[in-house]
Amino acid sequence: MDRDDDLQRPVRHSDFLVIISGFFLNLVAAVESLAEDLHHMSIYHSQQKSQEAKVWHEFTQDLETLKED
């Protein structure tokens, strides 16, 4: 089937607006995802540091108990 008789629609300013807004939407979504991942990693890191400090505190108490005995 020959489609040479179809008229091509001209490119309008709204077409560029759709492309640019889609690009910025994707960019914002990527930044949001990165920020969320960094937030979760910082929570994990702080919990690990708290647990590590607790373990070191218990370890020093155990050493003091051994020295007293």
C-alpha positions, 0 to 999 in steps of 0.5 A, spaced: 500 500 500 502 506 497 502 512 503 505 517 499 498 521 499 499 522 507 500 529 509 506 530 514 504 533 520 509 539 521 513 540 527 510 544 532 513 548 539 509 543 543 513 537 540 519 540 543 516 542 549 513 535 550 520 532 549 524 537 553 519 536 559 520 528 558 527 529 559 527 533 565 522 528 568 526 523 567 532 527 570 528 529 576 526 521 577 533 519 577 536 524 582 530 522 586 532 515 586 539 517 587 537 521 593 533 515 596 538 510 595 543 515 599 538 516 604 537 508 605 545 507 605 546 513 610 541 510 615 544 503 614 551 506 615 549 509 622 546 503 624 552 499 623 556 504 626 552 504 633 552 496 633 559 497 632 560 502 638 556 497 642 560 491 641 566 495 642 563 497 649 561 490 651 568 488 649 572 493 653 567 491 659 569 484 658 576 485 658 575 489 664 572 484 668 577 479 666 583 483 668 579 484 675 578 476 676 
